[in-house]
Amino acid sequence: MNRAALTKRLVAGLKNREAVIGGIGNSNWDLWGADKTRGENFYMLGSMGLAAPIAMGVALAQPKRRVFALEGDGSLLMQLGCLSTIAAQAVKNLCVVVWDNGIYQITGGQGTPAAAARTDIVAIARASGIANAAWAADEAEFDALVAKALTTDGPHVIGVKIDQEPGRNQTDRDPIRFRESFMRAMALPV
């Protein structure tokens, strides 16, 4: 599956001011390419592995708002303990989408532990206490899992095996603008 195409599908289906936190590199470049005008999008710049923890904070602060974290497999491996914290906090309105291409793509394409078929991120999420953790077998199942995350209590983790196509869009390097836009959007009612 293709990360950019699925990111566009996800963003296009959001109708209730859901927040989306894009992890560093390709995850946020694809989010930028999907809809750079959404104030509810937050783009990570230079902080590997923090999309899920930041999304958890947003979800806890705004329990009526659905929140998605878009994170690469390598980035999630940097902060793997966040899955246990998300489960322990029982963050009902949070969904972590893990784009698994088996490589640390933006640092040179080195293989991740997941690439050796020894590390199953969805199984780790389940073992951490996140019962709603599943691999999306195809685009239709991805859409169904996103729909479930939008309508049922979580937390949710959606694992997606993706191709290794690099991101095509570069996010503007304007963290102050991103912060201000996101804060304004989060102040609006859901």
Stockholm file with secondary structure:
# STOCKHOLM 1.0

chainA/1-190         MNRAALTKRLVAGLKNREAVIGGIGNSNWDLWGADKTRGENFYMLGSMGLAAPIAMGVALAQPKRRVFALEGDGSLLMQLGCLSTIAAQAVKNLCVVVWDNGIYQITGGQGTPAAAARTDIVAIARASGIANAAWAADEAEFDALVAKALTTDGPHVIGVKIDQEPGRNQTDRDPIRFRESFMRAMALPV
#=GR chainA/1-190 SS CCHHHHHHHHHHTCCSCCEEEECTTHHHHHHHHHHTTCTTEEECCSCTTCHHHHHHHHHHHCTTSCEEEEEEHHHHHHTTTHHHHHHHHTCTTEEEEEEECSEEGGGTCEECGGGGTCCCHHHHHHHTTCSEEEEECSHHHHHHHHHHHHHSCSCEEEEEECCCCCCSCCCCSCHHHHHHHHHHHHTSCC
#=GC SS_cons         CCHHHHHHHHHHTCCSCCEEEECTTHHHHHHHHHHTTCTTEEECCSCTTCHHHHHHHHHHHCTTSCEEEEEEHHHHHHTTTHHHHHHHHTCTTEEEEEEECSEEGGGTCEECGGGGTCCCHHHHHHHTTCSEEEEECSHHHHHHHHHHHHHSCSCEEEEEECCCCCCSCCCCSCHHHHHHHHHHHHTSCC
//
